[in-house]
Amino acid sequence: MPDEHSLPFTEEEYVALARQKYSELKALRSKPTFYDYEKSFEEIWLDLGRQVLEKSLSQVPTDRRKKKDENTLWTHTDS
C-alpha cells in the first residue's frame, strides 16, 4: 500500500477534483424524485471515483485498449 508521499497526486489535487463535483451534487436537490436524485448521485460519484483512480495510478493512455508489453509473463522465443 503506497504511503501518502508516494501518491502521484496531492491532497490539494484530490480536493480540487471533489470541488469540481460539489456544484453538481448541490444541484441534485432540484431532482423531482428520489430515483432521479439517486441515479444522478451515482453518476457523479462514479465519475469522481474514476478520476481519482486514474490520477492515483498514473496517466491514462490515449487509447484505452492498448496494452503495455513491458512486464511480460512469458519470454518470447523464436524457436
N, C-alpha and C positions, 0 to 999 in steps of 0.2 A: 504494500500500500504506500503510495507516494506521500511524503510529508508536504506541509504547506509551502515549503521553499522550492520544491521540485515541480510544482504545477506550472504548466506553460502559460497560465494567465493568472492575473492578480485578483485579489478580493474586490478591488475597485472596478475591474473589468466585469466581474460577476454581477456586482451591484448595478452597473450600467446596463447589462443585459436585462436584469429584472426590472429596472426602472423603465425600460422601453415598453415592457408589458403592463406596467401599472395602469396606464390610462385605459388600456383595453379591458383590464379586469374591473376597473371602476365603472366603465360603461355597461357592464353586464347588468347593473341594477335596472336598466331600461327594458330588459327582456320581459316579454309578456307572460311566459310560463316558466316553471322550474325546469322543465325539459330543455327549453331553449337556453336557459341560463347554464345548465349543466353541460350541454353539448358545446357551447361556446367556451366555457371554462376549460373543458378538457382539451380543446384545440389550442387554446392559448398556452396552457400548461405543458402540453406535449411539445409545442414549438420551442418554448423556453428550455425544456429539458434537452431537446435535440441540439440547440445552440450551445448549451453548457457542456454536453457530452463531446461535441465536435471540438470545442475550444480546449477541453481538458485532455483530449487525446493528441491532437496535432492538427495541422492544416488538412482540410479535406481536399482530395484531388478534384480536378475539374470534371473528370469522367469517373463517376461513382462506380462504374462496372470494372474499371481497370484494376488489376491486382498487381501488387509488387512481387518481384521474384528475388528479393534479397535474402530471405531466410528460408531456403527450400528445405523440405524434409528429406527429399531423395536427391542423391547426386546424379547428375546427368552423365551417362556413359554412352559412348558411341560404339559399343561392341556388338 
